[in-house]
Amino acid sequence: VSVTSLNKTTFTCGSVGTNVVRTSVTDNNGNVAFNDSVVLVEDNTPPSLEMASSYEVFLNSSGVVSFDLEDVLVSSSDACDYSVSMSTNNYTCADLGENVLVSVASDASGNMNISLTNITVTDSVSPIVSVVSEFVVSLDVSGSGSMSPSDLIVSSSDNCVNVSESIGVSSFSCASVGVHLVNVSVVDPSGNEALSFVNVSVVDEVSPSVSSVGFISLNLNSSG
């Protein structure tokens, strides 16, 4: 035998799977013999993946937020073609607080690597409140009067919908007659507050009541 050769000795990611390799043997007289072998090339190495351990996102005025893979990806690599996917990249008011993001790097051979990121969803958008320009509270016959937030608030809204409405003072007495600057507060579940003020006039429009006796007799003195 003078020469033994293989028609293929180098394999790449494109060779994953079965490959037919031909062996040829040539003797000193130039006679050649061939033999074909099946070579199985496997990729058993998972991609490397490093994601940010934590990431904070802020809801917008519509109560939603999204981000890109590049925002939380630290590094990734693989010997062959691969991709990185996230369990989600969209969050809403329902996700306020801590969430776990699952990221997966996978290649064509089914090798995978998983990384977890703590996603903090924050709402820093304050509610919006519209109030009346002024309001009048009339005291009743017992000298008392009251009002509620709905008397002063025309409308309120928030990117996360649910808000708590309150006013600085709601009850008045005779001692309150006059004009008061009353604060109106609207607070969302994240503690963001919208604050406004209304001039509230407390008035007493109840006339006094008087009663008299029907008949009285007077006696003149010595001076007439």
C-alpha positions as MATLAB code, in Angstrom:
seq = 'VSVTSLNKTTFTCGSVGTNVVRTSVTDNNGNVAFNDSVVLVEDNTPPSLEMASSYEVFLNSSGVVSFDLEDVLVSSSDACDYSVSMSTNNYTCADLGENVLVSVASDASGNMNISLTNITVTDSVSPIVSVVSEFVVSLDVSGSGSMSPSDLIVSSSDNCVNVSESIGVSSFSCASVGVHLVNVSVVDPSGNEALSFVNVSVVDEVSPSVSSVGFISLNLNSSG';
ca = [
       0.000    0.000    0.000;
       1.406    3.336   -0.966;
      -1.335    5.907   -0.251;
      -4.380    6.026    2.063;
      -6.596    9.085    1.968;
      -9.955   10.425    3.171;
     -12.102   12.707    1.058;
     -13.183   14.643    4.160;
     -11.281   15.237    7.377;
     -12.674   18.548    8.645;
     -16.171   19.049   10.004;
     -18.083   22.203   10.976;
     -21.516   23.159   12.313;
     -22.792   22.662    8.792;
     -21.743   19.028    9.044;
     -23.965   18.187   12.019;
     -25.763   14.966   11.213;
     -24.620   12.042    9.036;
     -21.737   12.416    6.624;
     -20.394    9.883    4.110;
     -16.613    9.775    4.173;
     -14.780    7.862    1.441;
     -11.525    6.137    2.202;
      -9.284    5.367   -0.764;
      -6.307    3.045   -0.700;
      -3.778    2.954   -3.536;
      -1.095    0.298   -3.790;
       2.314    0.569   -5.341;
       0.979   -0.612   -8.678;
      -1.665    2.113   -8.882;
      -4.584   -0.081   -7.984;
      -7.227    1.796   -5.976;
      -9.818    0.522   -3.488;
     -12.614    2.590   -1.984;
     -14.672    2.246    1.158;
     -17.471    4.532    2.368;
     -18.108    5.136    6.069;
     -20.899    7.066    7.779;
     -19.592    9.665   10.232;
     -22.076   11.152   12.662;
     -21.256   14.714   13.722;
     -22.968   15.924   16.899;
     -23.140   19.275   18.684;
     -23.618   18.608   22.363;
     -22.392   21.956   23.664;
     -25.134   24.312   24.909;
     -24.904   28.028   24.161;
     -23.527   30.294   26.853;
     -25.960   32.855   28.215;
     -25.633   35.616   30.789;
     -28.533   37.949   31.486;
     -28.829   40.898   33.855;
     -29.707   39.691   37.340;
     -32.284   42.468   37.742;
     -33.896   45.174   35.634;
     -36.438   47.902   36.396;
     -39.037   49.095   33.899;
     -41.465   52.006   34.191;
     -45.049   51.982   32.980;
     -45.962   54.730   30.527;
     -49.067   56.927   30.557;
     -51.063   54.062   29.027;
     -50.051   51.643   31.780;
     -47.788   49.454   29.618;
     -44.061   49.026   29.057;
     -41.862   46.867   26.852;
     -38.131   46.397   26.385;
     -35.678   44.761   23.996;
     -33.508   41.715   24.516;
     -30.439   43.939   24.346;
     -31.639   45.762   27.472;
     -31.161   42.688   29.668;
     -28.656   40.584   27.696;
     -25.122   40.685   29.084;
     -23.520   38.126   26.754;
     -24.275   34.997   24.743;
     -22.391   32.739   22.324;
     -22.368   29.302   20.751;
     -20.198   27.291   18.378;
     -23.111   27.016   15.945;
     -26.174   29.048   15.068;
     -28.359   29.856   18.063;
     -31.097   32.204   19.234;
     -32.134   33.819   22.523;
     -35.784   34.203   23.478;
     -37.558   35.743   26.481;
     -40.712   34.523   28.198;
     -42.140   38.035   27.740;
     -41.008   41.597   27.237;
     -44.357   43.311   27.772;
     -45.736   44.339   31.161;
     -48.869   46.140   32.376;
     -50.348   47.484   35.605;
     -51.258   43.903   36.517;
     -47.520   43.151   36.773;
     -46.605   45.897   39.248;
     -43.828   44.747   41.565;
     -41.461   41.811   41.141;
     -41.588   39.437   38.169;
     -39.274   36.667   36.961;
     -38.171   36.793   33.331;
     -37.054   33.473   31.820;
     -34.567   33.722   28.947;
     -33.531   30.709   26.859;
     -30.588   30.346   24.491;
     -31.039   27.373   22.151;
     -29.203   26.032   19.095;
     -30.268   23.903   16.136;
     -29.236   20.719   17.939;
     -31.614   21.347   20.813;
     -28.983   22.356   23.337;
     -30.302   24.985   25.739;
     -29.179   27.328   28.486;
     -31.618   29.160   30.761;
     -31.117   32.399   32.692;
     -33.449   34.232   35.081;
     -33.836   37.986   35.560;
     -35.811   39.767   38.269;
     -37.957   42.388   36.539;
     -39.322   45.189   38.718;
     -42.340   46.937   37.185;
     -42.766   50.468   38.553;
     -45.507   53.035   38.089;
     -44.216   56.578   38.559;
     -46.995   58.325   36.600;
     -49.214   60.544   38.743;
     -53.007   60.559   38.306;
     -54.789   63.444   36.603;
     -57.560   65.310   38.433;
     -59.947   68.052   37.334;
     -61.880   70.003   39.977;
     -64.612   72.639   40.132;
     -63.463   76.243   40.394;
     -65.469   76.824   43.586;
     -68.116   75.227   45.765;
     -70.691   76.462   48.271;
     -71.731   74.597   51.409;
     -74.936   75.846   53.030;
     -75.356   75.130   56.708;
     -78.637   73.477   57.686;
     -80.972   74.404   60.532;
     -78.691   72.581   62.975;
     -75.715   74.676   61.890;
     -73.852   71.899   60.110;
     -72.939   71.156   56.504;
     -70.870   68.643   54.574;
     -69.521   67.714   51.145;
     -67.864   64.705   49.520;
     -65.015   64.273   47.002;
     -67.558   63.889   44.213;
     -68.779   67.431   44.924;
     -65.369   68.868   44.077;
     -63.927   66.410   41.543;
     -65.109   66.744   37.964;
     -63.003   63.829   36.729;
     -59.930   61.805   37.631;
     -57.875   59.265   35.705;
     -54.716   57.237   35.997;
     -52.664   54.902   33.826;
     -53.479   52.092   36.255;
     -57.179   53.018   36.580;
     -57.866   52.419   40.280;
     -57.437   55.575   42.355;
     -58.412   56.767   45.820;
     -60.085   60.186   46.065;
     -60.127   62.305   49.216;
     -60.582   65.903   50.369;
     -58.920   67.790   53.207;
     -62.126   68.599   55.066;
     -65.685   67.461   54.570;
     -67.682   68.729   57.583;
     -68.445   72.317   58.595;
     -70.188   74.183   61.420;
     -71.185   77.746   62.240;
     -67.570   78.406   63.177;
     -66.605   77.583   59.586;
     -68.620   80.357   57.916;
     -66.352   81.981   55.332;
     -64.054   80.866   52.507;
     -61.738   77.874   52.866;
     -59.042   76.541   50.514;
     -59.703   72.797   50.494;
     -57.172   70.345   49.064;
     -58.327   67.548   46.777;
     -56.127   64.449   46.547;
     -56.169   61.556   44.079;
     -53.737   58.687   44.806;
     -53.039   55.573   42.744;
     -52.019   52.119   44.111;
     -48.318   53.014   43.728;
     -48.649   56.107   45.909;
     -48.429   58.643   43.069;
     -50.593   61.655   43.934;
     -52.360   64.427   42.084;
     -53.180   67.415   44.295;
     -55.510   70.327   43.580;
     -57.329   73.021   45.569;
     -60.859   74.424   45.592;
     -62.261   77.559   47.232;
     -65.165   76.390   49.381;
     -67.551   79.010   50.753;
     -69.469   78.047   53.874;
     -72.634   80.134   54.208;
     -75.418   80.403   56.735;
     -78.641   81.202   54.920;
     -81.020   80.025   57.643;
     -82.960   82.908   59.135;
     -83.285   83.055   62.926;
     -86.616   82.012   64.386;
     -88.460   84.112   66.928;
     -91.682   83.572   68.902;
     -93.728   86.137   70.852;
     -96.483   86.047   73.394;
     -99.932   86.793   72.084;
    -100.898   89.508   74.737;
     -99.061   91.503   77.404;
    -100.502   93.976   79.993;
     -98.406   96.924   81.164;
     -99.184   99.174   84.174;
     -98.117  102.798   83.954;
     -96.105  104.192   86.834;
     -96.668  107.529   88.629;
     -94.947  109.448   85.830;
     -97.524  108.229   83.355;
];
